[in-house]
Amino acid sequence: MSAQACSSCTFFQDHALNSGKSAEAAGLCRYNPPVTQPEADSRGLWPVVKTDDWCGHFEQENA
């Protein structure tokens, strides 16, 4: 896995499924605000990313 992967980024958050368990190899990217949905009364959703994804906004997590 690359050192600059989503799983080691400060903006990455583990993604919990409806069952309360963490989604394996997936998380939420908290860099940008939630993405709006077509329905006006729907809540925005954070982008779901894989732990080994990466982007140009990577910032090393301070553990």
N, C-alpha and C positions, 0 to 999 in steps of 0.2 A: 504494500500500500504506500502511496506517495506520502511524504511528510506534509504536503499541503493538501490534505483531504478534509472533507467536511467534518468527519468525526473528530478532528483535532483543531477545529476552528472555534473561536470564541462565540460565534453567532449560531452554532449548532446546538439543538436541544433534542434529547431523546424523544421519540414519538410514541405516545401511549395509545394503544388501540382502545376501542369501546369496552373491551373486556378488562382494561386496566393494565394489561401486560405491555411491555415495551415491544415495539415493532422491531424485529430482528433486521439489522443492517439498514435501518432507515431512521430518519429524524426530520426535524423541522428547521428550516433556514429562517433565522430571525433578523437577517440583515435588512431587508426591506419590509414595509408594512404588509399586512395581509392583503391578498388578492381579492378584489370585490367579486361578487357573484351576480348573475343576471337578474335575480329577483331582488327587489328593493328591501324586503324584510329578511333576507338571508344574511347570515354573518359572513364576514370575510374569512378566508382560509390562508394559513401560512403554507408556503411551498414545501412539499415533502421531497427530501433528497436522500440519496443513498449515502452510506457512510464513506464510500470510496469515491464519491463525486468530488468535484472541485470547481472553483470559479475564480475570477479576478478580484473578488472582495475578501479573499482569505486573510484572516488575522489569527495568529497563533493564540491558542487558548492559554490563559494564565491559570495553571493548576495549582 
